[in-house]
């Protein structure tokens, strides 16, 4: 490369703008093209081998360029060195990019930007007289990546350790928890409540000591950072006996700071219990088996309540409660590193982020949800438990220095962290009571509804509350967690789609837990009873609060007797209770004296007989038009039928004049007359005449049957012509029609009582015998050639049975 090319390759003030433009263009162009690639690019790879090779080549170039940039951002270290730091390995595959993008790319960029910011502050003179505490990173400690078997996360084969507890577990919903504190070491005020008192009626036993604490002066001064030793070099003790506990207690009383952390289990128990307690000093790590020493740990109050010893926790909100509930332990002089990270305005506040920031240690958090009841503990779980407290005192030193540096040596920020830690220490344990009515509390049904954002109402809400309460009862009775008994998702499924039978219930709960599997019938009956009660309540509410218009004003078809009893014009005014004054659909209704007529209409105007109203011209015109189109027809009672040919004759004619608009009083009242009250007309009516009906076709009798029945429509008798006389065409047609009419006779009805039953007939044994049928079939003469419709049956498949499966159910 020439000197001119080298000068052009160097980035300076003169060519920075041009370099930035070319860099952005070089980045944007491939970015836009990559966005146009199809989503099913893997499918296209299988079609074009050349395309696949080009993609692989481009991916290798991008990964190589990314690895170079990461090394530059890390300060030019090699890939091997970079791989040791925070577990950052070389990006080799697509999975490495997806899984480790944040830890390998984003973190490197953040470190680069942080160093840039520090350089700019130093160049511009913005740095404080004493720089903030910069994390001193000792030799890296990387947690093991070996995966534990699945049974170690939820060890179902383990017996319940709570069955061996000296204090029986009380999960009842009525009784309250009693404090376990019997003596009060390091007390400034006496223990002023009896041991039989309830927890929700008592103040914090160390509330006075926490409020009036005199903090050690070492909390408000800088400390010289000392790198912690590796866990392999630090002494470690597993404490599981009284002797080991006493030795640890004596050692803890000689130090000024301790780091404490806890591991609990709450899956196979209702209230939960502590399984491990990790305590670290600056030169020793202890892991206490709290399952074996559950009733002996109250001795630690002598250290935990000592105001001269700083107790360092991270996120102690729940740890304070666990210590009170299980052992009766209380904390005085707490420093919570979580509150310190909040005051320092860190972006992340977890312990893992603090260990990564200050100690360059990546904790394997897959053991956080492990089953800590397992004994003996696997080495990986034990190392994880130690790491939570082994580096915590070094994190505490760095954060305390950072708080003092940020406040320029003043103690305000440290005091703020200590004040927040005081409020955490003052928390007290209160036994959880299930609120079946309001659903409030951590385990309430209303809390779960709000958390999941489900809007259940009516029947679904009732089933949800019933199943949720049933789950709480079973969990308390069997000392199991509610999520072990039944998941929240299954409760919502049962509420949204209540099962009607056991099959539907098993579809919703395909793999129920043992407590539910033994109570499936009880659960189904609970759901059925809840649904039945809700339906009854809904019916009762509909009857009592239904809209009168909707319930009473529905048209009902009455019997003719009811209509006959009315006997008056429907337009007549009458008193009735079947009237509504308001409607949810039509709102207010004007009161009328008739339940069948409205007082006013937008089309017809006012009702004609409504009191206090006058007829409108539009109404009169419409009434006149309707009456003008009406013609009175004679009734059936006024008809006479003359003998002879079928003919209807009107007994009397009724002349109807054209209707003209008249007043309502002059209208013709056409009252309906029931059939029973009509006057019968005198005169003979022939039975062989049917008015307005088509004659039914009669069944034909064979020609051999003599005609003994006269035709219902036969005419007058006529003389038969001589047989030798010629018959004209008209006579032939008449004779044929006459003979046809004679054949149409009515047959006697079929008597089913005397007819034989098909099932009573004795079957033909010869026809039912397959051997005889085969012989008869062979005796049939073979025809010459093929006959249409008599083709032989196709041969049976080899897999079909040759015989058998013949039913003779009705053979006697």
TAVEN-V942283 format. One record per backbone hydrogen bond with DSSP energy under -1.0 kcal/mol. NH is the residue of the N-H (numbers start at 1). CO is the residue of the C=O. If there is no record, write none. Layout:
# TAVEN-V942283
nh = {NH/NH}
co = {CO/CO}
This chain:
# TAVEN-V942283
nh = {6/7/8/9/10/19/20/21/22/23/24/25/26/27/28/29/31/32/33/34/35/37/44/45/46/48/52/53/54/55/56/57/58/59/60/61/62/63/64/65/66/67/68/69/70/71/72/73/74/75/76/82/83/85/88/97/98/99/100/104/105/106/107/109/110/111/112/113/114/115/116/117/118/119/120/121/122/123/124/126/143/152/153/154/156/158/163/164/192/197/199/201/202/207/210/211/212/219/220/234/237/239/245/246/247/248/249/250/251/252/253/254/255/258/259/260/261/263/265/273/275/276/277/278/279/280/281/285/286/287/288/289/290/293/296/299/300/301/302/303/304/305/306/309/310/311/312/313/320/322/323/324/325/326/327/328/329/332/335/337/340/341/342/343/344/346/354/355/356/357/358/359/361/365/367/368/370/371/372/374/382/383/384/385/386/387/388/389/390/395/396/397/398/399/400/401/402/403/404/405/406/407/408/409/410/415/416/417/418/419/420/421/422/423/424/425/426/427/439/444/447/448/449/450/451/452/453/454/460/462/463/464/465/466/467/468/469/470/471/472/473/474/475/476/477/478/480/481/485/486/491/492/493/494/495/496/497/505/506/507/508/509/517/518/519/523/524/525/526/527/528/529/530/531/532/533/534/535/536/537/538/539/540/541/542/543/544/545/551/552/563/564/565/567/572/583/587/589/601/605/607/610/613/620/621/622/623/624/625/626/627/628/630/638/639/640/649/651/666/667/671/701/705/708/714/732/733/734/735/736/737/738/739/740/741/742/743/745/768/773/774/775/776/777/778/779/790/800/811}
co = {2/3/4/5/6/15/16/17/18/19/20/21/22/23/24/25/27/28/29/30/31/34/40/41/42/44/48/49/50/51/52/53/54/55/56/57/58/59/60/61/62/63/64/65/66/67/68/69/70/72/71/78/79/81/85/93/94/95/96/100/101/101/102/105/106/107/108/109/110/111/112/113/114/115/116/117/118/119/120/121/362/149/150/150/154/155/160/161/190/194/177/198/199/204/206/207/208/216/217/230/285/287/241/242/243/244/245/246/247/248/249/251/252/310/280/312/278/276/273/265/263/263/288/261/286/259/284/235/279/237/277/239/288/289/293/296/297/298/299/300/300/301/303/306/256/333/258/335/316/318/319/320/321/322/323/323/323/304/311/313/336/337/338/339/340/341/350/351/352/353/354/355/355/363/364/365/367/152/370/371/378/379/380/381/382/383/384/386/386/391/392/393/394/395/396/397/398/399/400/401/402/403/405/404/407/411/412/413/414/415/416/417/418/419/420/421/422/424/435/441/439/444/445/446/447/448/449/449/457/458/459/460/461/462/463/464/465/466/467/468/469/470/471/472/473/474/475/267/481/482/487/488/489/490/491/492/493/501/502/503/504/505/513/514/516/519/520/521/522/523/524/525/526/527/528/529/530/531/532/533/534/535/536/537/538/539/540/541/547/548/559/560/561/563/569/587/583/581/605/601/599/607/610/616/617/618/619/620/621/622/623/624/627/635/636/649/640/638/663/664/669/743/702/706/711/728/729/730/731/732/733/734/735/736/737/738/739/743/764/769/770/771/772/773/774/775/787/797/808}
